[in-house]
């Protein structure tokens, strides 16, 4: 089965273990990850850095 997959900038930059885990587990489940190449950043890294005290 093919699955569209967007690792995003956060999983590659801040949590590379997530991207690596997906790449290793997917084939074991007969899943082919097809990375999206034209998706935009989710902004999750910026949202996580939000500090209400500032």
C-alpha positions as CSV (number, residue, x, y, z in Angstrom):
1,X,0.0,0.0,0.0
2,X,1.3,3.5,-0.8
3,X,0.8,6.2,1.7
4,X,1.4,9.9,1.1
5,X,3.8,11.1,3.8
6,X,4.9,14.6,4.8
7,X,7.7,14.4,7.3
8,X,7.8,18.2,7.6
9,X,10.7,20.3,8.9
10,X,10.0,19.6,12.5
11,X,10.3,15.8,12.3
12,X,13.5,16.0,10.3
13,X,15.1,18.9,12.3
14,X,13.9,18.6,15.9
15,X,12.7,15.0,16.2
16,X,14.6,13.0,13.7
17,X,13.8,9.8,15.6
18,X,10.2,10.2,14.3
19,X,11.2,10.3,10.7
20,X,13.7,7.4,11.1
21,X,11.1,5.3,12.9
22,X,8.5,5.8,10.2
23,X,11.1,4.9,7.5
24,X,12.0,1.7,9.3
25,X,8.5,0.5,10.4
26,X,6.6,1.3,7.2
27,X,8.2,-1.5,5.1
28,X,7.7,-4.0,7.9
29,X,3.9,-3.3,7.5
30,X,4.1,-3.4,3.7
31,X,3.6,0.3,3.5
32,X,5.4,2.4,0.9
33,X,5.9,6.0,2.1
34,X,5.6,8.5,-0.8
35,X,7.0,11.8,0.5
36,X,5.1,14.9,-0.6
37,X,7.5,17.3,-2.1
38,X,5.2,20.3,-2.5
39,X,3.6,20.6,0.9
40,X,4.3,23.6,3.1
41,X,5.7,23.7,6.6
42,X,3.1,23.2,9.3
43,X,4.5,25.8,11.6
44,X,4.6,23.3,14.5
45,X,8.1,24.4,15.6
46,X,7.0,28.0,15.9
47,X,3.9,27.1,17.8
48,X,5.9,25.0,20.2
49,X,8.2,28.0,21.0
50,X,5.3,30.2,22.1
51,X,5.8,31.6,25.5
52,X,2.9,33.4,27.2
53,X,5.2,35.3,29.5
54,X,6.8,37.3,26.7
